[in-house]
């Protein structure tokens, strides 16, 4: 896994969701835009304060999270 140095998480910002560089732009927002058909260039034009590597790291982070596996534990 490459370093995800642009993905930040702060309990008091955006409900603790993963954000880009401490801004109020969540990984989910970027992934949602891509899922809705927006290209990276369209996202960058709509949000000029983002950089291409911000979008790429958001996608890598989302892919990594999607690969996590939940294991059901026995109740105590």
PDB file of N, CA, C and O in Angstrom:
ATOM      1  N   UNK A   1       0.853  -1.178   0.000  1.00  0.00           N
ATOM      2  CA  UNK A   1       0.000   0.000   0.000  1.00  0.00           C
ATOM      3  C   UNK A   1       0.889   1.228   0.000  1.00  0.00           C
ATOM      4  O   UNK A   1       1.756   1.394   0.858  1.00  0.00           O
ATOM      5  N   UNK A   2       0.659   2.069  -0.965  1.00  0.00           N
ATOM      6  CA  UNK A   2       1.406   3.331  -0.992  1.00  0.00           C
ATOM      7  C   UNK A   2       0.962   4.216   0.163  1.00  0.00           C
ATOM      8  O   UNK A   2      -0.120   4.036   0.722  1.00  0.00           O
ATOM      9  N   UNK A   3       1.795   5.154   0.506  1.00  0.00           N
ATOM     10  CA  UNK A   3       1.483   6.072   1.598  1.00  0.00           C
ATOM     11  C   UNK A   3       0.246   6.901   1.262  1.00  0.00           C
ATOM     12  O   UNK A   3       0.081   7.370   0.136  1.00  0.00           O
ATOM     13  N   UNK A   4      -0.603   7.070   2.243  1.00  0.00           N
ATOM     14  CA  UNK A   4      -1.819   7.881   2.082  1.00  0.00           C
ATOM     15  C   UNK A   4      -1.673   9.142   2.932  1.00  0.00           C
ATOM     16  O   UNK A   4      -2.435   9.356   3.875  1.00  0.00           O
ATOM     17  N   UNK A   5      -0.696   9.964   2.594  1.00  0.00           N
ATOM     18  CA  UNK A   5      -0.397  11.132   3.410  1.00  0.00           C
ATOM     19  C   UNK A   5      -1.346  12.299   3.180  1.00  0.00           C
ATOM     20  O   UNK A   5      -1.224  13.319   3.858  1.00  0.00           O
ATOM     21  N   UNK A   6      -2.272  12.186   2.263  1.00  0.00           N
ATOM     22  CA  UNK A   6      -3.237  13.257   2.023  1.00  0.00           C
ATOM     23  C   UNK A   6      -4.602  12.946   2.643  1.00  0.00           C
ATOM     24  O   UNK A   6      -5.502  13.785   2.616  1.00  0.00           O
ATOM     25  N   UNK A   7      -4.751  11.772   3.186  1.00  0.00           N
ATOM     26  CA  UNK A   7      -6.012  11.384   3.807  1.00  0.00           C
ATOM     27  C   UNK A   7      -5.890  11.663   5.300  1.00  0.00           C
ATOM     28  O   UNK A   7      -4.996  11.142   5.968  1.00  0.00           O
ATOM     29  N   UNK A   8      -6.792  12.487   5.813  1.00  0.00           N
ATOM     30  CA  UNK A   8      -6.771  12.869   7.225  1.00  0.00           C
ATOM     31  C   UNK A   8      -8.099  12.527   7.871  1.00  0.00           C
ATOM     32  O   UNK A   8      -9.122  12.380   7.202  1.00  0.00           O
ATOM     33  N   UNK A   9      -8.054  12.406   9.180  1.00  0.00           N
ATOM     34  CA  UNK A   9      -9.267  12.095   9.926  1.00  0.00           C
ATOM     35  C   UNK A   9      -9.192  12.806  11.264  1.00  0.00           C
ATOM     36  O   UNK A   9      -8.242  12.626  12.026  1.00  0.00           O
ATOM     37  N   UNK A  10     -10.207  13.620  11.541  1.00  0.00           N
ATOM     38  CA  UNK A  10     -10.270  14.354  12.797  1.00  0.00           C
ATOM     39  C   UNK A  10     -11.664  14.161  13.376  1.00  0.00           C
ATOM     40  O   UNK A  10     -12.653  14.384  12.678  1.00  0.00           O
ATOM     41  N   UNK A  11     -11.762  13.754  14.630  1.00  0.00           N
ATOM     42  CA  UNK A  11     -13.074  13.479  15.219  1.00  0.00           C
ATOM     43  C   UNK A  11     -14.065  14.635  15.095  1.00  0.00           C
ATOM     44  O   UNK A  11     -15.258  14.396  14.909  1.00  0.00           O
ATOM     45  N   UNK A  12     -13.607  15.864  15.192  1.00  0.00           N
ATOM     46  CA  UNK A  12     -14.509  17.007  15.163  1.00  0.00           C
ATOM     47  C   UNK A  12     -14.796  17.574  13.781  1.00  0.00           C
ATOM     48  O   UNK A  12     -15.485  18.587  13.665  1.00  0.00           O
ATOM     49  N   UNK A  13     -14.285  16.945  12.739  1.00  0.00           N
ATOM     50  CA  UNK A  13     -14.493  17.479  11.385  1.00  0.00           C
ATOM     51  C   UNK A  13     -15.235  16.457  10.528  1.00  0.00           C
ATOM     52  O   UNK A  13     -14.804  15.311  10.406  1.00  0.00           O
ATOM     53  N   UNK A  14     -16.321  16.868   9.951  1.00  0.00           N
ATOM     54  CA  UNK A  14     -17.113  16.045   9.040  1.00  0.00           C
ATOM     55  C   UNK A  14     -17.493  14.707   9.683  1.00  0.00           C
ATOM     56  O   UNK A  14     -17.517  13.668   9.024  1.00  0.00           O
ATOM     57  N   UNK A  15     -17.785  14.761  10.964  1.00  0.00           N
ATOM     58  CA  UNK A  15     -18.211  13.558  11.674  1.00  0.00           C
ATOM     59  C   UNK A  15     -17.139  12.490  11.785  1.00  0.00           C
ATOM     60  O   UNK A  15     -17.453  11.314  11.969  1.00  0.00           O
ATOM     61  N   UNK A  16     -15.879  12.885  11.674  1.00  0.00           N
ATOM     62  CA  UNK A  16     -14.785  11.933  11.788  1.00  0.00           C
ATOM     63  C   UNK A  16     -14.517  11.140  10.525  1.00  0.00           C
ATOM     64  O   UNK A  16     -13.738  10.187  10.540  1.00  0.00           O
ATOM     65  N   UNK A  17     -15.160  11.528   9.426  1.00  0.00           N
ATOM     66  CA  UNK A  17     -14.950  10.823   8.157  1.00  0.00           C
ATOM     67  C   UNK A  17     -13.572  11.152   7.585  1.00  0.00           C
ATOM     68  O   UNK A  17     -12.981  12.185   7.902  1.00  0.00           O
ATOM     69  N   UNK A  18     -13.077  10.259   6.741  1.00  0.00           N
ATOM     70  CA  UNK A  18     -11.799  10.476   6.072  1.00  0.00           C
ATOM     71  C   UNK A  18     -11.941  11.650   5.103  1.00  0.00           C
ATOM     72  O   UNK A  18     -12.853  11.685   4.276  1.00  0.00           O
ATOM     73  N   UNK A  19     -11.021  12.608   5.223  1.00  0.00           N
ATOM     74  CA  UNK A  19     -11.053  13.825   4.413  1.00  0.00           C
ATOM     75  C   UNK A  19      -9.744  13.994   3.647  1.00  0.00           C
ATOM     76  O   UNK A  19      -8.783  13.256   3.859  1.00  0.00           O
ATOM     77  N   UNK A  20      -9.728  14.961   2.771  1.00  0.00           N
ATOM     78  CA  UNK A  20      -8.542  15.282   1.994  1.00  0.00           C
ATOM     79  C   UNK A  20      -7.818  16.454   2.640  1.00  0.00           C
ATOM     80  O   UNK A  20      -8.373  17.545   2.769  1.00  0.00           O
ATOM     81  N   UNK A  21      -6.589  16.222   3.041  1.00  0.00           N
ATOM     82  CA  UNK A  21      -5.690  17.256   3.569  1.00  0.00           C
ATOM     83  C   UNK A  21      -6.338  18.177   4.595  1.00  0.00           C
ATOM     84  O   UNK A  21      -6.072  19.379   4.593  1.00  0.00           O
ATOM     85  N   UNK A  22      -7.169  17.645   5.457  1.00  0.00           N
ATOM     86  CA  UNK A  22      -7.771  18.455   6.506  1.00  0.00           C
ATOM     87  C   UNK A  22      -8.866  19.386   6.028  1.00  0.00           C
ATOM     88  O   UNK A  22      -9.362  20.205   6.802  1.00  0.00           O
ATOM     89  N   UNK A  23      -9.249  19.275   4.767  1.00  0.00           N
ATOM     90  CA  UNK A  23     -10.328  20.115   4.230  1.00  0.00           C
ATOM     91  C   UNK A  23     -11.666  19.418   4.455  1.00  0.00           C
ATOM     92  O   UNK A  23     -11.721  18.239   4.802  1.00  0.00           O
ATOM     93  N   UNK A  24     -12.703  20.149   4.256  1.00  0.00           N
ATOM     94  CA  UNK A  24     -14.044  19.584   4.398  1.00  0.00           C
ATOM     95  C   UNK A  24     -14.497  18.930   3.092  1.00  0.00           C
ATOM     96  O   UNK A  24     -15.593  19.184   2.591  1.00  0.00           O
ATOM     97  N   UNK A  25     -13.631  18.093   2.569  1.00  0.00           N
ATOM     98  CA  UNK A  25     -13.904  17.307   1.369  1.00  0.00           C
ATOM     99  C   UNK A  25     -13.644  15.857   1.764  1.00  0.00           C
ATOM    100  O   UNK A  25     -12.509  15.480   2.055  1.00  0.00           O
ATOM    101  N   UNK A  26     -14.698  15.050   1.774  1.00  0.00           N
ATOM    102  CA  UNK A  26     -14.535  13.672   2.227  1.00  0.00           C
ATOM    103  C   UNK A  26     -14.138  12.749   1.075  1.00  0.00           C
ATOM    104  O   UNK A  26     -14.398  13.020  -0.097  1.00  0.00           O
ATOM    105  N   UNK A  27     -13.505  11.662   1.461  1.00  0.00           N
ATOM    106  CA  UNK A  27     -13.181  10.618   0.493  1.00  0.00           C
ATOM    107  C   UNK A  27     -14.475  10.132  -0.159  1.00  0.00           C
ATOM    108  O   UNK A  27     -14.510   9.899  -1.367  1.00  0.00           O
ATOM    109  N   UNK A  28     -15.524   9.981   0.625  1.00  0.00           N
ATOM    110  CA  UNK A  28     -16.813   9.522   0.099  1.00  0.00           C
ATOM    111  C   UNK A  28     -17.369  10.449  -0.964  1.00  0.00           C
ATOM    112  O   UNK A  28     -17.977   9.990  -1.930  1.00  0.00           O
ATOM    113  N   UNK A  29     -17.169  11.742  -0.800  1.00  0.00           N
ATOM    114  CA  UNK A  29     -17.647  12.696  -1.800  1.00  0.00           C
ATOM    115  C   UNK A  29     -16.924  12.488  -3.123  1.00  0.00           C
ATOM    116  O   UNK A  29     -17.541  12.502  -4.188  1.00  0.00           O
ATOM    117  N   UNK A  30     -15.611  12.296  -3.046  1.00  0.00           N
ATOM    118  CA  UNK A  30     -14.838  12.099  -4.273  1.00  0.00           C
ATOM    119  C   UNK A  30     -15.209  10.781  -4.933  1.00  0.00           C
ATOM    120  O   UNK A  30     -15.421  10.728  -6.144  1.00  0.00           O
ATOM    121  N   UNK A  31     -15.287   9.722  -4.145  1.00  0.00           N
ATOM    122  CA  UNK A  31     -15.643   8.421  -4.702  1.00  0.00           C
ATOM    123  C   UNK A  31     -17.054   8.463  -5.282  1.00  0.00           C
ATOM    124  O   UNK A  31     -17.318   7.858  -6.321  1.00  0.00           O
ATOM    125  N   UNK A  32     -17.944   9.164  -4.623  1.00  0.00           N
ATOM    126  CA  UNK A  32     -19.307   9.318  -5.144  1.00  0.00           C
ATOM    127  C   UNK A  32     -19.334  10.026  -6.485  1.00  0.00           C
ATOM    128  O   UNK A  32     -20.102   9.654  -7.373  1.00  0.00           O
ATOM    129  N   UNK A  33     -18.504  11.042  -6.635  1.00  0.00           N
ATOM    130  CA  UNK A  33     -18.425  11.764  -7.904  1.00  0.00           C
ATOM    131  C   UNK A  33     -17.936  10.837  -9.020  1.00  0.00           C
ATOM    132  O   UNK A  33     -18.488  10.836 -10.121  1.00  0.00           O
ATOM    133  N   UNK A  34     -16.903  10.056  -8.730  1.00  0.00           N
ATOM    134  CA  UNK A  34     -16.387   9.115  -9.729  1.00  0.00           C
ATOM    135  C   UNK A  34     -17.462   8.070 -10.058  1.00  0.00           C
ATOM    136  O   UNK A  34     -17.675   7.728 -11.221  1.00  0.00           O
ATOM    137  N   UNK A  35     -18.124   7.580  -9.030  1.00  0.00           N
ATOM    138  CA  UNK A  35     -19.191   6.601  -9.234  1.00  0.00           C
ATOM    139  C   UNK A  35     -20.353   7.135 -10.050  1.00  0.00           C
ATOM    140  O   UNK A  35     -21.040   6.380 -10.739  1.00  0.00           O
ATOM    141  N   UNK A  36     -20.570   8.442  -9.969  1.00  0.00           N
ATOM    142  CA  UNK A  36     -21.649   9.073 -10.729  1.00  0.00           C
ATOM    143  C   UNK A  36     -21.228   9.393 -12.160  1.00  0.00           C
ATOM    144  O   UNK A  36     -22.024   9.910 -12.945  1.00  0.00           O
ATOM    145  N   UNK A  37     -19.966   9.082 -12.500  1.00  0.00           N
ATOM    146  CA  UNK A  37     -19.521   9.272 -13.868  1.00  0.00           C
ATOM    147  C   UNK A  37     -18.606  10.448 -14.118  1.00  0.00           C
ATOM    148  O   UNK A  37     -18.201  10.681 -15.257  1.00  0.00           O
ATOM    149  N   UNK A  38     -18.270  11.196 -13.081  1.00  0.00           N
ATOM    150  CA  UNK A  38     -17.367  12.337 -13.260  1.00  0.00           C
ATOM    151  C   UNK A  38     -15.943  11.842 -13.474  1.00  0.00           C
ATOM    152  O   UNK A  38     -15.502  10.899 -12.817  1.00  0.00           O
ATOM    153  N   UNK A  39     -15.240  12.468 -14.377  1.00  0.00           N
ATOM    154  CA  UNK A  39     -13.830  12.145 -14.585  1.00  0.00           C
ATOM    155  C   UNK A  39     -12.994  12.898 -13.543  1.00  0.00           C
ATOM    156  O   UNK A  39     -13.473  13.835 -12.903  1.00  0.00           O
ATOM    157  N   UNK A  40     -11.761  12.477 -13.390  1.00  0.00           N
ATOM    158  CA  UNK A  40     -10.869  13.168 -12.465  1.00  0.00           C
ATOM    159  C   UNK A  40     -10.713  14.622 -12.888  1.00  0.00           C
ATOM    160  O   UNK A  40     -10.715  15.514 -12.040  1.00  0.00           O
ATOM    161  N   UNK A  41     -10.580  14.872 -14.182  1.00  0.00           N
ATOM    162  CA  UNK A  41     -10.440  16.250 -14.665  1.00  0.00           C
ATOM    163  C   UNK A  41     -11.681  17.081 -14.353  1.00  0.00           C
ATOM    164  O   UNK A  41     -11.566  18.264 -14.035  1.00  0.00           O
ATOM    165  N   UNK A  42     -12.858  16.482 -14.438  1.00  0.00           N
ATOM    166  CA  UNK A  42     -14.089  17.211 -14.095  1.00  0.00           C
ATOM    167  C   UNK A  42     -14.128  17.542 -12.614  1.00  0.00           C
ATOM    168  O   UNK A  42     -14.539  18.638 -12.233  1.00  0.00           O
ATOM    169  N   UNK A  43     -13.706  16.605 -11.778  1.00  0.00           N
ATOM    170  CA  UNK A  43     -13.667  16.845 -10.332  1.00  0.00           C
ATOM    171  C   UNK A  43     -12.694  17.974 -10.019  1.00  0.00           C
ATOM    172  O   UNK A  43     -12.995  18.857  -9.216  1.00  0.00           O
ATOM    173  N   UNK A  44     -11.527  17.941 -10.657  1.00  0.00           N
ATOM    174  CA  UNK A  44     -10.524  18.982 -10.415  1.00  0.00           C
ATOM    175  C   UNK A  44     -11.008  20.351 -10.891  1.00  0.00           C
ATOM    176  O   UNK A  44     -10.671  21.368 -10.285  1.00  0.00           O
ATOM    177  N   UNK A  45     -11.787  20.388 -11.960  1.00  0.00           N
ATOM    178  CA  UNK A  45     -12.325  21.659 -12.447  1.00  0.00           C
ATOM    179  C   UNK A  45     -13.397  22.191 -11.500  1.00  0.00           C
ATOM    180  O   UNK A  45     -13.511  23.398 -11.290  1.00  0.00           O
ATOM    181  N   UNK A  46     -14.182  21.273 -10.931  1.00  0.00           N
ATOM    182  CA  UNK A  46     -15.255  21.673 -10.020  1.00  0.00           C
ATOM    183  C   UNK A  46     -14.718  22.086  -8.644  1.00  0.00           C
ATOM    184  O   UNK A  46     -15.300  22.937  -7.970  1.00  0.00           O
ATOM    185  N   UNK A  47     -13.607  21.476  -8.239  1.00  0.00           N
ATOM    186  CA  UNK A  47     -12.988  21.752  -6.946  1.00  0.00           C
ATOM    187  C   UNK A  47     -11.533  22.141  -7.187  1.00  0.00           C
ATOM    188  O   UNK A  47     -10.642  21.310  -7.012  1.00  0.00           O
ATOM    189  N   UNK A  48     -11.275  23.377  -7.583  1.00  0.00           N
ATOM    190  CA  UNK A  48      -9.916  23.782  -7.991  1.00  0.00           C
ATOM    191  C   UNK A  48      -8.868  23.710  -6.879  1.00  0.00           C
ATOM    192  O   UNK A  48      -7.672  23.753  -7.166  1.00  0.00           O
ATOM    193  N   UNK A  49      -9.282  23.603  -5.647  1.00  0.00           N
ATOM    194  CA  UNK A  49      -8.343  23.503  -4.533  1.00  0.00           C
ATOM    195  C   UNK A  49      -7.854  22.067  -4.335  1.00  0.00           C
ATOM    196  O   UNK A  49      -6.966  21.826  -3.517  1.00  0.00           O
ATOM    197  N   UNK A  50      -8.426  21.108  -5.077  1.00  0.00           N
ATOM    198  CA  UNK A  50      -7.939  19.736  -5.029  1.00  0.00           C
ATOM    199  C   UNK A  50      -6.851  19.526  -6.069  1.00  0.00           C
ATOM    200  O   UNK A  50      -6.784  20.233  -7.075  1.00  0.00           O
ATOM    201  N   UNK A  51      -6.012  18.557  -5.812  1.00  0.00           N
ATOM    202  CA  UNK A  51      -4.949  18.187  -6.744  1.00  0.00           C
ATOM    203  C   UNK A  51      -5.199  16.747  -7.200  1.00  0.00           C
ATOM    204  O   UNK A  51      -5.873  15.976  -6.516  1.00  0.00           O
ATOM    205  N   UNK A  52      -4.653  16.403  -8.351  1.00  0.00           N
ATOM    206  CA  UNK A  52      -4.849  15.065  -8.908  1.00  0.00           C
ATOM    207  C   UNK A  52      -4.480  13.975  -7.887  1.00  0.00           C
ATOM    208  O   UNK A  52      -5.194  12.980  -7.767  1.00  0.00           O
ATOM    209  N   UNK A  53      -3.395  14.151  -7.165  1.00  0.00           N
ATOM    210  CA  UNK A  53      -2.982  13.142  -6.186  1.00  0.00           C
ATOM    211  C   UNK A  53      -3.997  13.021  -5.049  1.00  0.00           C
ATOM    212  O   UNK A  53      -4.123  11.949  -4.458  1.00  0.00           O
ATOM    213  N   UNK A  54      -4.723  14.096  -4.728  1.00  0.00           N
ATOM    214  CA  UNK A  54      -5.795  14.013  -3.727  1.00  0.00           C
ATOM    215  C   UNK A  54      -6.847  13.002  -4.169  1.00  0.00           C
ATOM    216  O   UNK A  54      -7.266  12.146  -3.390  1.00  0.00           O
ATOM    217  N   UNK A  55      -7.264  13.109  -5.415  1.00  0.00           N
ATOM    218  CA  UNK A  55      -8.297  12.217  -5.953  1.00  0.00           C
ATOM    219  C   UNK A  55      -7.762  10.786  -6.015  1.00  0.00           C
ATOM    220  O   UNK A  55      -8.469   9.848  -5.649  1.00  0.00           O
ATOM    221  N   UNK A  56      -6.534  10.613  -6.470  1.00  0.00           N
ATOM    222  CA  UNK A  56      -5.963   9.272  -6.587  1.00  0.00           C
ATOM    223  C   UNK A  56      -5.838   8.607  -5.217  1.00  0.00           C
ATOM    224  O   UNK A  56      -6.121   7.417  -5.077  1.00  0.00           O
ATOM    225  N   UNK A  57      -5.418   9.367  -4.212  1.00  0.00           N
ATOM    226  CA  UNK A  57      -5.315   8.787  -2.872  1.00  0.00           C
ATOM    227  C   UNK A  57      -6.689   8.470  -2.296  1.00  0.00           C
ATOM    228  O   UNK A  57      -6.843   7.478  -1.583  1.00  0.00           O
ATOM    229  N   UNK A  58      -7.683   9.290  -2.588  1.00  0.00           N
ATOM    230  CA  UNK A  58      -9.042   9.002  -2.128  1.00  0.00           C
ATOM    231  C   UNK A  58      -9.518   7.676  -2.712  1.00  0.00           C
ATOM    232  O   UNK A  58     -10.124   6.868  -2.007  1.00  0.00           O
ATOM    233  N   UNK A  59      -9.252   7.452  -3.976  1.00  0.00           N
ATOM    234  CA  UNK A  59      -9.652   6.201  -4.615  1.00  0.00           C
ATOM    235  C   UNK A  59      -8.877   5.012  -4.047  1.00  0.00           C
ATOM    236  O   UNK A  59      -9.458   3.950  -3.821  1.00  0.00           O
ATOM    237  N   UNK A  60      -7.577   5.178  -3.814  1.00  0.00           N
ATOM    238  CA  UNK A  60      -6.788   4.097  -3.213  1.00  0.00           C
ATOM    239  C   UNK A  60      -7.277   3.784  -1.798  1.00  0.00           C
ATOM    240  O   UNK A  60      -7.377   2.620  -1.409  1.00  0.00           O
ATOM    241  N   UNK A  61      -7.579   4.829  -1.040  1.00  0.00           N
ATOM    242  CA  UNK A  61      -8.072   4.634   0.326  1.00  0.00           C
ATOM    243  C   UNK A  61      -9.403   3.876   0.304  1.00  0.00           C
ATOM    244  O   UNK A  61      -9.599   2.942   1.081  1.00  0.00           O
ATOM    245  N   UNK A  62     -10.302   4.273  -0.571  1.00  0.00           N
ATOM    246  CA  UNK A  62     -11.609   3.611  -0.663  1.00  0.00           C
ATOM    247  C   UNK A  62     -11.454   2.153  -1.078  1.00  0.00           C
ATOM    248  O   UNK A  62     -12.156   1.285  -0.559  1.00  0.00           O
ATOM    249  N   UNK A  63     -10.546   1.876  -2.004  1.00  0.00           N
ATOM    250  CA  UNK A  63     -10.320   0.501  -2.440  1.00  0.00           C
ATOM    251  C   UNK A  63      -9.759  -0.332  -1.287  1.00  0.00           C
ATOM    252  O   UNK A  63     -10.159  -1.479  -1.092  1.00  0.00           O
ATOM    253  N   UNK A  64      -8.840   0.248  -0.533  1.00  0.00           N
ATOM    254  CA  UNK A  64      -8.265  -0.444   0.616  1.00  0.00           C
ATOM    255  C   UNK A  64      -9.345  -0.758   1.643  1.00  0.00           C
ATOM    256  O   UNK A  64      -9.401  -1.870   2.169  1.00  0.00           O
ATOM    257  N   UNK A  65     -10.207   0.225   1.932  1.00  0.00           N
ATOM    258  CA  UNK A  65     -11.286   0.018   2.912  1.00  0.00           C
ATOM    259  C   UNK A  65     -12.279  -1.026   2.430  1.00  0.00           C
ATOM    260  O   UNK A  65     -12.820  -1.786   3.234  1.00  0.00           O
ATOM    261  N   UNK A  66     -12.524  -1.069   1.131  1.00  0.00           N
ATOM    262  CA  UNK A  66     -13.467  -2.044   0.583  1.00  0.00           C
ATOM    263  C   UNK A  66     -12.933  -3.469   0.716  1.00  0.00           C
ATOM    264  O   UNK A  66     -13.714  -4.420   0.741  1.00  0.00           O
ATOM    265  N   UNK A  67     -11.628  -3.624   0.801  1.00  0.00           N
ATOM    266  CA  UNK A  67     -11.018  -4.945   0.928  1.00  0.00           C
ATOM    267  C   UNK A  67     -10.985  -5.449   2.358  1.00  0.00           C
ATOM    268  O   UNK A  67     -10.705  -6.624   2.592  1.00  0.00           O
ATOM    269  N   UNK A  68     -11.267  -4.575   3.320  1.00  0.00           N
ATOM    270  CA  UNK A  68     -11.278  -5.012   4.705  1.00  0.00           C
ATOM    271  C   UNK A  68     -12.367  -6.060   4.884  1.00  0.00           C
ATOM    272  O   UNK A  68     -13.433  -5.978   4.273  1.00  0.00           O
ATOM    273  N   UNK A  69     -12.091  -7.022   5.709  1.00  0.00           N
ATOM    274  CA  UNK A  69     -13.063  -8.086   5.943  1.00  0.00           C
ATOM    275  C   UNK A  69     -13.548  -8.007   7.385  1.00  0.00           C
ATOM    276  O   UNK A  69     -12.767  -7.820   8.318  1.00  0.00           O
ATOM    277  N   UNK A  70     -14.836  -8.154   7.534  1.00  0.00           N
ATOM    278  CA  UNK A  70     -15.393  -8.189   8.879  1.00  0.00           C
ATOM    279  C   UNK A  70     -15.538  -9.642   9.301  1.00  0.00           C
ATOM    280  O   UNK A  70     -15.982 -10.483   8.519  1.00  0.00           O
ATOM    281  N   UNK A  71     -15.169  -9.925  10.509  1.00  0.00           N
ATOM    282  CA  UNK A  71     -15.297 -11.267  11.058  1.00  0.00           C
ATOM    283  C   UNK A  71     -16.337 -11.205  12.162  1.00  0.00           C
ATOM    284  O   UNK A  71     -16.229 -10.402  13.089  1.00  0.00           O
ATOM    285  N   UNK A  72     -17.349 -12.060  12.053  1.00  0.00           N
ATOM    286  CA  UNK A  72     -18.396 -12.088  13.065  1.00  0.00           C
ATOM    287  C   UNK A  72     -17.865 -12.844  14.276  1.00  0.00           C
ATOM    288  O   UNK A  72     -17.427 -13.989  14.168  1.00  0.00           O
ATOM    289  N   UNK A  73     -17.910 -12.188  15.422  1.00  0.00           N
ATOM    290  CA  UNK A  73     -17.423 -12.790  16.659  1.00  0.00           C
ATOM    291  C   UNK A  73     -18.574 -13.354  17.457  1.00  0.00           C
ATOM    292  O   UNK A  73     -19.701 -12.867  17.372  1.00  0.00           O
ATOM    293  N   UNK A  74     -18.291 -14.369  18.222  1.00  0.00           N
ATOM    294  CA  UNK A  74     -19.306 -14.972  19.081  1.00  0.00           C
ATOM    295  C   UNK A  74     -19.705 -14.003  20.184  1.00  0.00           C
ATOM    296  O   UNK A  74     -18.867 -13.258  20.691  1.00  0.00           O
ATOM    297  N   UNK A  75     -20.955 -14.010  20.548  1.00  0.00           N
ATOM    298  CA  UNK A  75     -21.419 -13.166  21.646  1.00  0.00           C
ATOM    299  C   UNK A  75     -20.925 -13.728  22.960  1.00  0.00           C
ATOM    300  O   UNK A  75     -20.765 -14.939  23.112  1.00  0.00           O
ATOM    301  N   UNK A  76     -20.683 -12.837  23.914  1.00  0.00           N
ATOM    302  CA  UNK A  76     -20.194 -13.275  25.229  1.00  0.00           C
ATOM    303  C   UNK A  76     -21.318 -13.778  26.080  1.00  0.00           C
ATOM    304  O   UNK A  76     -21.094 -14.188  27.219  1.00  0.00           O
TER     305      UNK A  76
END
